[in-house]
Amino acid sequence: MKIAVAKIVDFIKKNPMLFALILVTVFFDVWIRHTTNTTLFAPRNVTNLIVQNGHIIILATGMLLCILSGGNIDLSIGSMLCLVAALGSTLIVRWNNNVYLGEFILLHGNIYTSIAICLLLGIILGAIQGYWIAYVRIPAFIVTLAGMLAFRGLALVLLGGMTISPMPRDYNSLLGGLLPILPPGSDPSIRMNTALMAGAVICAVVIIVQLYSRFSKLNKNYEVETPLWMWVKLGIICAAVMGMFYCFGMDRGIPVVLIIAGVVVLAYYYFTAKTVPGRYLYAMGGNEKAAKLSGINTNGVLFFAYANMGFLTAVAALVCMARFNSAFPDLGRGYELDAIGACFIGGASAYGGIGTVGGTLIGTIFMGVLNNGMSILGINVNWQQAVKGTVLLAAVAFDVISKKRKGAS
C-alpha cells in the first residue's frame, strides 16, 4: 500500500499539470452539474472542446519548437493565419480555385491546389521571418511583432475589409466535418459503432507501443516501471480514449480536426523525442554556444523552427476556414497568446530547452476546459480573460521558482 501511494505521489510530482487538469475538469463538472441541467462531459460539450481547440493544438505544437530553441516566441501567427485564410478563401470562393493575372488564368486548379498554395505561403512567410531571426539575428520578438502588423495589414487588403463566405461543402467536409458521413435516415448505431471501433484501434496501438517500449528497455537493461503500474496507466488512458469516442458516437461523429491534430501531435512527438534534429532543439535551448561548438548548425535549427511554425500556421488556417465557413478580418486575433499560454502551462520553460509535445497537448486541453467550463457557466468574458492570464502567470512563475530552487540546492 505504501509503495502504491509513493508511486502515485511520484507520478503527481513528475506530471503536475496533468494532475491539475484532472482537478480543474472535476471542479468544473461538479460546478456545472450543480448550477445547470447539463455536465461538462455531455457528448456535445466533448465534441465542442475538440472542435474549438483543434487549431490551437496545431499552433501550440509549432510554438513549442520556437520556445525550445531558446525561449523564442512567434507573435505573428494570428495575423499569418488570417493572411493564409484570406488567400485560401479568395482562391476557393472568389476566384473559383483559379489564379489570375489580369484576365488571364495563370493556374487552373481545385480545392487541393488551393490548399497546397496556402501551405506554401505559410512556409514562405515562416522562412522569411526565420531568415531575419536566425541569420541576421534580429530578436524574434521584434521580427514577429513586425510580422503581426504586416500580415494583418496584407490580410485586410486581400479581404477588402469584408468577410468571404461560404466555403464549398466539399471543403468543409474535408477539413471541418464529422466522420462517418451518413445519409439522412441512416441507423445511428453506425456512427456509434464506428466511433467505438476507432477508439479500440487507438487503444490497441497505445498498448502495443507501450509494450514494445518496455521490452526494448528491458533488453538494454534499463530500469522500467512495475507491470502492475504500467497496466494501471494503460487502463486509465484506454478508459479516457473510449469515453471520448463514446461521446463522439453519441453526438455527431468523430471531428476531422481531431484526426488532423492527432497526426500533427504524433508526428512532432516522434520528431522531438526520437530524432537527432529534434534533439538539436533541446541542445540549442539548453546552451546555444555549447551546441554550436559541438557541431550543431544552430542558425539552421532556428530557421527551421520558424519555417515550420509558418507551415503549421497554414494548416491551422485551413482548419479555421472550414470551422467558421469563412475568412474574416478578425480571424486569428489572439491565437498567438493561446498557443504561447498552452506551451508554458504544459511545462515548457521560458528560457528554452525544456518542454514536450505531450505537455503542450495537456496545456491546450487545460485552457480549453477553462474556456468551455466558464462559457457553459455564463461567466463574463472579461473574467475569463483574467482567469486565463492568472493561470499563465502562475505556470511561468512555477517554472522560474522551481529552477531557482534547483540551482540553490
N, C-alpha and C positions, 0 to 999 in steps of 0.2 A: 504493500500500500504506500509506504513511504517513498519507494523507488518510483512508483507511478506519479505521485504528487510532484516529486523532484523533476521528473521529465516534463510534466505539464508546465511547471514554473520556468524551467529552462527554455521550453518552446515559446512561452509568452515573452521572455526576455529577448529571444532572438527574433521574434515576429511581433513587435508591439503594435504595429499599425493593423495587422490582421486581427489581433485581439480587440483593438479599438473599433474596427469596422463591425465586428460582431456585436459589440456593446451598443454602438450607435444604431445598428439595424434593429436590435431587440428593443431599444429605448423608443424609437420612432414607431415601431409596430404596436407596442403597448399603448403609447400615447394616442395613435390613430384609432385603435380599437376602442379606446375609452371615450373619445370625443366624436367619432363618426361611425357610420354603419359599414365601414369597409376595413381593409387591412393592407399593410404595406406589401404583403405577399399575394395580393389579388392578382390573377393572371394578367389583367390589363396593365396593372402597375409594373409588373416584372417586364412585360414587353416594352412598355414606355421607357423604363430605365435603360434598356439596351439601345433602343432607337434614339433616345435623346442624348446618349453619351458615346455612341459608337465612333463618331468623328473625333471626339476628344481623346479617346483611346489611341486612335491613329496619330493624332498630333502630338500627344504626350510621349509616345514611343520615339518619335523623331526628336522631340525636345530633349529626351534623356541623353541621346548621343551627343548633343551640343553641350549639355551640362557635364557629362563625363569628361569631355575634352579639356576641362579646366574651369568649370563653373560658368561657362558662357551660356547665354540665352539668346533667343530669337524673338524680338518684339514685333516682327513684321508678318508673322504667319496669318494673323487675322485678315490683314489687308491683302496679302498674297492670295489667300483663299478666295477673297471677294473678286480679285482680278482674274484668277483662273476660272471661276464660276461665270464671270461676265463674258469671258471669251467663249466658254463652252455653251452658254445659253445663246450667245449671238450666232455661233455656228449652227447649233441644232435647231433653234426656233426661228431666228430672223433670216438666216441665210440658207436654211434647209440643208445643212451639212456640207455646203459648198464654200470654197474660199474664193473671193472675188478680187480682181484688180480692175477697178472701174466697172466696165460692163463685161469684162472677160472672166471666165471661170478658170482660176489657176488650179484648183483642186476640187474634183468631184468626189465626194465621199459619203459616208454613212455615219451612224452613231459611233461605231467603233473607231473610225478615222478621227472623229472629233475628240473622243476620249484620249486617243494617242497624242493628238496635238496638245491637249490640256496637260497631259503628263509631261510632255516635252517642255512646255512653257514653265511648269513648276521646276523642273530640273535646271533649266537655263537661269531662272530667277535666283534659285538657291546657289547655283555655281557663281553667278555674278557677285553675290554677297560673300560667298566663300572666298573668292579671289581677294577681295579687299581686306577680309579679316585674316586670312591665312598667309598671304604673300606680301601684302602691303603693310600688314599689322596695324590696321586701324582698329580700335577697340570694337568688339562685337556689339556693344550697347549702342554706339554711335551709328555704325553701319546699318543695323537692323531698325533703329529709330528712323533713319532716313528712308529705309525701305518701307516702313509702315506708312509714312506720309506719301511717298511717291506712288506706291502700289495702289493705295486707296484713291489717290487722285486719278490715276490711269483707269481704274475700275469705274469711277464716276463718269469719266469721259466716254468710255466704251458703252456704259449703260445709258448715257444721256440723262442721268438722274432719274431714270424710270425703272420699274420692275419688269423683267422679261419672264413671261409665263404664258401658258402652262407648258411643261415639258411633255414630250411624247410619252404615251403609255408604255411603249416598249422600253424606253429609257428608265422610267420609274420602276418598272418591274425588274429590270436588270440590276439596278443598284440600290433600290429602296423598297423592294417588295417583300412579300412574306411567302415562305415555302411550306407545303406544296401549293401550287396554284390550282385550285379546284373550280370546275364549272358550277354555276348555280344549281342548287338542288342536290349536290353530292352528299354522300354519307359523311357526317362529321367525324366518325371514327377513323376515317382515312388520315385526317390531319393529326389526330392523337397518336395513332399507330406510327406514323412517320416520325413524329417528334420523339416518341419513346425509343424507336429504333436508332435514331440519330444519337440520342443521349447514351444508349447502351454501347454503341460503337465507340464513342468518345471515352467512356469509362473503361472499355476493354483496352483501348490504346494507352490510356494512362497507366493501367495496371501492367501491361507488357513493358512499357518504357521503364517503369519503376523497378520491375523485376530484373530487367536487363542491366540497369544501372547497378543494382545491388550485387548481382553475380559478377559483374565486371570489377567492382571494387573488391569483392572477396578474393577474386583471382589475383589481384595485385596486393593482397594483404593489407588493404585499407580498413580502417575501423568503420563499422556500419551500425545502424540502429538495430534494436531487437526486432525479431519478426512480428511480435505482438504489436509493438508501437507502429511499425510500418503498415500493418493491416488496419489498425485503428485510423490512421491518417487517410489511407486509401478509402476506407469505408465512409469517412466524413466527406471526402472530395466527391465520391461517386453519388452519395446521397444528395449533395448540393446540386450536382450536374443533373441528375434525374429529376429533382424537384423543379429546377429551372425549365427543363424541356417539357415537363408535365404542364407547367403554366403556359408554355407556348402552345401546346396541344389544346388546352382548354380555351385559349384565346383565338388568335387568328393565324397562327403558324409560326415558323422559325424566321426571324428577321434576316434578310440578306446581309444587312450591315454587320450582324454578329459573325457571319462567315468571313466577311472581308477583314474585320478587326481581328478575328481569331487567327487568320493566316498571317497578318502583319505581326501580331504578338509572338506567334510561334517562330516565324522566320527570324525576327530580331532577337528573340531569346537565344536561339541557336547561334546567331551571328556573334552576339556579345559574350556568350558563355563558352562557346565551343570552337571558335575560330581564332587564328592568330591576329588578323586585322581587328577583330573585335576587342581582343585583349590590349591592342595598342592604345585604344581609347582610355582604358583604365590606367595604363602606364603613363600616358601623357598627362592625364588629370592628376596623377599622384605626384609626378615631378617631371615637368616638361624638359628641363635641361638634362636630367639624367636619361630620359627616354631618347633624346636626340643624340647624346653621346654613345648610347648603346646601339645606334644604327637605325632607329625608327625615323621615318620621314614625317616629322611632326607637322610640317606645313601641309603635306598631303592628307594626313589624318584629319586635320582641322577643316581643310577644304571639303573632304568627303562628308563630314558631319553636316555641313550646311547645304551642300548639294543634295544630300539625302533628305534633309529637312524640307527642301523645296519639293522633292518628289512626293513625300508623304503628305505635304500640304495639298498638293494637287489631287491626290487620292481622296483626302477628306473633302475637298471642294466638290468633287464629283458625287460623293455620298450626300453632301448637303443639298446639292441641286435636286437630287431625287427626293430627299426628305421634305424639303419645302416646296417642291414642284415649281421652283422659280429661282431666279438670281435677282437680288435687290441691293441697293446702295449700302445698307447697314449689315449685310451678311458678313459674318466673321468677326464682328466687333466684340472685343473682349475674349476671344477664343485663346489668344496667346497667354492670357493670365490664368485661364482654366488649365491649360496644358502645363504651364510652369508650376502652378499650385499642385497639380496631381503628382508631378515628379518629386517635389520636395516633401509632400505629405507621404509619398510612398517610400521615403528613405534616401533619396538622392542627396548628396552633400552639396551645399552651396559653394564649396571650394573645388569640386570636381573629383573624379576618380572613384567615387562610391555611388552605387545605385544599381538596381536591377530592373529588367522589364517586368518581372512579376510584381515587384514592389510598386512600380508605376501603375500597373493594372489595378492593384489594390487601392492606390491613391485616387485613381479616376473613379472607381466604384464608390469609394468613400464620399467624394464630392457629389457624385450622382445621387447617393442615398440622402445626403443632406438636402440637396435641391428638391428631390422628389418628395421627401418627407415633409419639408417645410411648405411646399406648394400644396400638398394634399390637406395640410392643416390650415391653409389660408393665411400663413404668416406673411406680413408685409414684405415686399421685395427689398426695401431698404434694409430691413432687419436681416434678411437673408444674406445680403452683401456683407453686413457687419459680422455675421457669424462666420462666413467663409474666410474673411480677412483675419479674424481672430484665430481660426484653426490653422491657417497658413503660417502666421507668425509663431504660433506655438510649435509647429512642426520644425521650422527652421531654428528656433531657439533651442529646442531639444537637441538638434544636431550639433549646434555650436557648443552648448554647455557640456554635452557628453564628450566631445573632443577635448575640451579643456580639462575635464576630469581625468581622461585617459593620459593626457600629456603630463598632468601633475603627478599622477601615480607612476 
